[in-house]
Amino acid sequence: MHCLTPMPFMTQLDNWLTPATGSAEPLWTLDGLRGADPVLGFALVMLVAVVLAEFLNRRLRLPRMFGYMLTGALASPLALRLLDRTELDPWKPIIDLAIGVLVFELGSRIRPRWLIDNPWLAFTCVLEGLLAGLCVTVALVALGAPPTSAWLAGAAAMSTSPVIILVLVHEVRSRGQVTERLLIITAINSALSMLALKAWRVATAVDTASLSAELLPVATDAVLVIGGSFLLGATAGLLLAKLTQPLRDAAAAPVLQIALVILAAMLAAQWTLSPLLALLVAGMVARSRMGHALTVEPHLGSAGAVLTVLLFIAMGMLFTLDGVTTLWPWVLAIVLARLLGKGIAVALLARLSALGWRQAAALTLALQPMSSLAVLLAADTFGWSTQLPGVAGNVLQALLIATTLLHLLGPVLTQWSLRFLAAECPPPPLKGA
């Protein structure tokens, strides 16, 4: 039997530092970095992201996620071309785990009882998503977009990014009426967006020539997906409550929570259910059953925080501005129509749901980061076009550009509204402190 000789560390390091394409350029040059091992390249990008995010946060008071996403955008084909978007596909299971961790944590922050006690708040949660989607759809159709593609854009525009909102709330330590409403509205409009996208797939999958023959099985499948996601999430939440009881080591709780997040997400993908809906329900059920006994660390601990940085870098790498010079009317229509729809819904029901006008303005601005998770969690890769057949390419590209802009500007608006309009954040530390 032959023994395997371990590779010396310096030899292994040299292999990592050698450009994978055989380029003779030094590693510290752009060409050398482009040809370096992808794992090493991603590690360097993460290092730069953390340093840049901290610098922007300390000097300009920008959210740290802004620095993470900006680094990803600079490393992407949009700017320096250090990493290709196709290199993200092998990382997608890890990125999906980061999303799942944050979605579960968001679910654990929701109190369904509040919606029963304040039905006008529940009505606000539904109306702001539906009205935003309707305004975007009407605006795009008025500009000449195909109605089916405009419907898809409206469905995606309904949702607010749960990962951006939750991470930002943790960072600025926001607490209060606007913050709690922001979290619960984000969770509900994300679920509504997922349902609207499912309805869009049902409608586009049915051929008008065989409507009666195909509509029933497709609609039945949609109902099974929604019901199955609720059942899977409820089971995961109950299982977490049951397994946590014998635990006496508080350090083991985040490990158990991450394990159940992985299990629920994998089962949802295996059974073609909705991971987003299942994990939201799991967090809500766990909180309902365990009450204050459920302790969820931000990002579910340090490992989750690392995954969150990776997630925002990946989001930045997916940014695109291709075609903005010709598509800017549609992009502007998506951004402004979405703002108008959410603003009208919040303002109409502000007084009825016991919310002041200043708080309503803060809530409207805080809801602006747009989410692409309803699509990405249902996809095998990061290519939207392969997951959404039949969508007009210019409408999809305008939606992606609008998402890029709202991913960058949205967190800044949310932070400003929570800190100054709602006044629900403690004062930031002094510069250099």
N, C-alpha and C positions, 0 to 999 in steps of 0.2 A: 504494500500500500504506500502510495506516495503522499507525502505531507505537502500541504500548500504553504509556500513561503509567503509570509505577510509582506506586502509592498511597503518599502520604506516611506516614511511620511513625506520627505522632501521630494521623492520621485512622484508620489501621488499628487503633491502640490504642483509640481511642474506640469503634470498632465492636465490639471484643472486650468492652469494659467496659459497653456498652449492654445491658441485659437483653433476652434474645431474645424474650420474650413481650410486649415493649412496656411493661413495668411502669415506673412513674416512681420507684420506690423506689431509694434509693442502693445502691451495690454492697455497702457494708459492713453493710447490714442483712440479716436472714435472707431476707426477700422478694426483695431485690435479688440475693442470691447464688443463690436458687432460679431466678431468671429469667435469670441470666448465661449466656454462651456455654458449652456443655458442656466444651469443651477447656480454657477458662480455669478453670472450676470444678474440673476434675480436677487441673489444675496446682496450684491452691490447696490442694486436699485433700492432694496429695503433699507439699507444703511443710509443712503442719501435721503430717502423719504422721511425717516425719523428725524434726522438732523434738520432738514429743511422745514418740516412741520413745526418743530420746536422753535426754530428761529422766527418763523412767521407768526406763531402764537405769542411769543414774547415781545416782538418788535411792533407788530401791526394788529395784535389782538384778533387775528384770523383763526377760525377753528382748525385744529390739527388735521382733521380729515381733508381740508383744503390742500395742505402741503402734501399729504399722501397721494391724493388724486392728481395734483399738479405734477408730481414726480412721475407717476405712471403715464400721464399724457406726454411728458417730455421724452420718456424712454420709448414711447410707441412710434409707429410709422407716421403719426401726426407731426412729429418734430425730429428727434435725433435718430430714430430707427435703430435703437439699441436692441429692442425686443420686438418680435413679430407677434401679432394677435393669435396666430395659430399655436404659438408656444403656450398659450393660456389653457388650451383644451385639456392637457394632462393634469393641470392643477384644478380643474373644475370640481371634482369631488371635494377637495379641501375647501375651495371657495364656497361651495354649497353648504358645507358644514359650518363655516363662519356665518353664513346667512341664517342657517337653521338655529344656531346658538342665539343670535340676536332676536329672531322671530319668537322663539320660545320665551326668552326673557321679556319681550314686549307683552306676550300673552299673560305672563305672570303679574304684570303691572296693571291689568285691566280688572275693573270691578263691575261685573254685569249688573249687580244690584243697583248701581247708580243709574243705569239706563231705565230700570223699572221705576225708581223713585223720581226720576226726571225724564218723562217721556219726550219732552221737547228736545232734550239733548239727543235722544235716540233718533228723533226725526231729523235733527241737524246732521247727524252722522251719515244718514242715508241720502238726504237731499243734496248735501254739498258735493258728494261724489257723482250722483246722477246728473246734477245741473252742470258740473264742470265737464263731464263727458258729452252732454248734449250740446253745450256751447261750442266745444272744440269740433264736434261733428258738423254742426250747422255752419260754422265759420269756414271749414275746409270745403264743404260742398258749395258754398257761395263763391269760393275762389276757383271752382272748377275741378275739385278732386272727385274721383269716383266714389259714390255713396258707400259701397262696401269697405273700401280702404279707409274712408273717413270715419266709419263706424269703429274700425279697429283702432285708429288713432285716439278716438274718444274714449274707448274702453281702457287703453293704456294710460290716458291722461287723468283718469278718475283717481288714481292712487297717489298717495304720498309715500316717499321712501321710508320704510320702517327702520332700516339700518342707519340711515343718516339721522333721523329724528332721535332714536334711542341713544346712539353714541354721543350726539350733541347734548342731549339732556344730561347725560352723565358728566360730560366735560364741563359744562357751565354750572352744574349742580342746581338746576332749576327746579323749583317746587311751587305749586300753587294751582289755582283754578285753570288758567290757560294751559299750563303744562299737562295737567291730567286730561283735559279735553283733547289736547293735541295728540296724546298717546292713544286714547281710545278711538278718536276719529281716524287716525292713521291705520290702526288695526282693522277697522271696519271698512274703510274705503279700499284697502289692499285686498280684502276678501271680496268686496263687490267687483273690483277690477278683474280678479281671477274668474268670478262667475260670468262677467260680461265677455271676457275673452273665450270662455267655454261656450257661451251662447253664440259668439261669432263663428267659432269653429263648427258648431252644429248647423248654423244657417248656411255657411259656405260649403259644407260637405254634402248638403242635400241638393240633388239635381231636381229642377222644377218639373222635369218630365216624369219623374218617379217619386214625387213628393209624398204621396200617401204611403208608399211602400217603405221609404227610407226614414221618414221623420220619426216614427215611433221608436225604432231601435236606437237611433242616434240620441233622441231625447231621453230614452231610458238609460243609456250609458252615462249621460250627463248627470242624471239624478243619482245613479249609483256612485259616481265619482264624488259628488258632494256629500251624500250620506256616508259613504265609506270613509271619507276624510274626517268627518265628524266623529265617527265611531272609533277610528284609529287614534285620533287625538285624545278622545275621552279615555280610551283604554290606557294610553301612555301616561296620562295625568293620574289616573287611579293607581296604576302600577308604581309610579314614583311615590305617591303618598303612602302606599303599603310598604314599599321597600325602605323608605326613609325612617320608619318607626323604630326598627331595631338598631339603627346607626347611632353610635355615641360619639364618633369622631367627626367633628364638624368639617374637617378637611376632606373627608370622603364624599360629602354631599355634592360638590361640583363635579366630581368624577362620575358619580351616579347620574347626575343630570345630563352631562355630555353623552354618556353611554346611551341613555334613553332617547336623546335627540338624534343620535346617529341611527339607532334602531328604527325610530319612527320615520325618519327621512328616507332610509333605505327601503323600508316596507312600502312607503307611499310611492316611491319611484318604481319598485318592483310590481306593485299592483296598479300602476298608472293612476294613482290618486293625486291629490294636491298636497305637496309637502308644506306649502305656506299655510293652508287652512288647517292641516293636521297639527302643526306645531303651535299655531295660535291657540287652538282648542286645548292642546295639552297643557300649555301654560295657564290658561284660564281655569281648567278643571283642577290642576294641582293647587293653585291658589285658593280655589273655593273649598277644597277638601282639607287643606292643611292650614289655611289662615296665616297667622304670623309665624307658624312653625316652618313655613317655607322660606328659606333664606337663599336668595339668588344673588351671587356676586356679580358685579358689572362684567359683562362679557363672559360670565361663568369662569372667572379666574384668569391667571396670567396666560395660559395657553390660548384661551379665547381672545385675549387682547392681541396676541401675535397674529392670529387668524384674521382679526379685524383689520389690522394694518395691511395684510396681504389682500384682503377683499377690496379695500379702497384703492390700492395700487392697481388692481385688476380693473376696477371701474374706470380709473383714469386712462388705462391703456385702451379701453373701448370707446373713448371719446372720438368724435369725428366732426369735422367741419367741411367735409367734401360737399361741394355744390351749394355752399351757403350764399354765394353771390347771386345765384339764380333762384334758390328756394326760400330766400329770406322772407317774402310775404307770407308763405305758409308757416314758416317757423315762428314769425311774430304773431300770426293768428293763433297758433297753438298756445303760446305762452300767455298772451293777453286774454284769450277766451277762457282758458283754464283759471286764471286769476279772477276774471269777472264772475264765472260760475260759482266758484267757492266763496267769493266775497258776498255775492247776493244772498246765497243760502245762509251764511253765518249771520249777516245783517238782519235778514227777515226774522230769524228766530232768536236773535240775541236776547232781547228783553224777556221773551217767553221762557227762555232757558236760564234766566237769572245771570246774564252776562252784560257787563257795561260796554259802551261803545268803544272805549279805548282798548278794552280787552278783546272785543270782536275784531278790531283792526289788527291787533297783535296776533290773534289766532289765524286770521286770513293770510298774513304774510308768513307765519310759521309753517303753514301747510304747503308752501310752494315747492320744496324739493320733490321732483317727480321721480317715480319709481319705475324700474324696468324688471323688477323681480318676478312679477306675475308671469312674464314671458320666459325669463332666464331660468327659473326653477323648473319649468316644464320642458326645457330644452336639453339636448345631449351635448351641445357645443355652444359657443358664444356667437354663432352665426344666426342672426335673426331671420335673414332671408330664407334660409333652409327650413326654418321652423314655421314660417308663415307663408305658405304657397298661395299664389293668387293675389297678393297685395301689390298695388302699384308701387314701383320702385321709388318714385319721387316722393310719394306720401310717406313711405317708410323712412327714407333718408331725412325728410323734414322732421319726422318724429324723433329720430336719433339725434339730430342736431339740437332740437329743443330740449331733449333729455340731457345732453351735454351741458348746455347753458344753465339749466336749472340745477344740475348737480354741482356746478361751480358757484353760481350765485345764490341758490336756495339756502345752503347752510349759513351763509353770511346774513341773509334776511332773517332766518330763523333765530340766529344768535342775537341779532340786534333787536328783534321784536320781543324776545323773552327777557332780554336784559334791560331795555330802555322803555318800551311801550308797556309791557306787562309788569316790569319791575319785580320779577320772580327769581332773580339770580343774585347771589352774594357778590359784592364788589370784587373785581379781579385783583390779584396781588400786584404790588408795585413793580415796575420794570426793574429787572436786575435783582429782584428779591428772591 
